[in-house]
């Protein structure tokens, strides 16, 4: 694990475990999801957060947290922000 988890990310993992019934902390499963996100982007090109979430069966909050970690590691670039309507 190249970087430590932030409290917000730990809370997100704990919440995911509660809602899915996952047992124990398994950071390796999150790195597997990271790989799935990277493969999804490689196969589809740029995608919206909603598209990534839907494609991988994640909540938008989970996808946001994972993408933030990948961006901090320099593995993805988040490059578009739109004005809220």
N, C-alpha and C positions, 0 to 999 in steps of 0.2 A: 504494500500500500504506500504510494509515493507521498501522499499528503494526509495529514490527520483530518478527521471529520470535525466540522463546526458543530456547536450545540444545536443549531437549527436542523442540520442534516441528521444528527443523531436522533432528534425528536421526530423527524420525518420517517426514519427507519423504524423507530419504535411504533409510530402510528400505523405504518404499513403492516408491521407484524401483528398488531392488534386486529386490524380489519381483515387480514388474510388468514389469521391463525398460525402464522409462521412461528416456529419455535427457535429460541436462541438467537444470538447475534451472529449472523454469517455475512461478514463484509464481502467474501468472495462472490456471493450471489449478486451483490450490487455491482461488482466489477464486471460480472457477466452481462448485466443490464447496460452498463457503459458500452460494452462491446456491441450489444444489439443496437444501441443508439448510433454508434459510429457506422455500423454496417447499413443501417437504415438510411443514413445520410449519404453514404457512399453510393448506394443503389438508386436513391431518388433525387439526389441533389438537395438544394435548399428546401426546407419544409417549415411550416408554421409549428408553433408549440402544440396546437390542437391536433395537427396531423401526426406529429410524433407520438403524442399521448394516445391517440386512437390506434395507431399502427401497432404500438407495443403494449397496449392494455394498461397504461399508467394513468394516474390522475395528472392533471396539469401541474399541481403542486409538486408531485414526485418528479415529473419531467423537468420542471424548472430547477429544482435542487440539483438533480443529476447533471443537467446542462451547465449550471453554474460551476460545478466541480470540474467538468471537462474544460470549460473556458479558462478557469484558473490554471489548469495544467497545460494550457496552450494546445489542446487537442481539437477544439472547435472554436469557431469565431461567431459571436452573436453580433450581427451587423445591421439589423433593421429595427427601428422603433417607430411606431405610428402614434399620432396624436389621438387621444381618446375622443370619441364623438360626444 
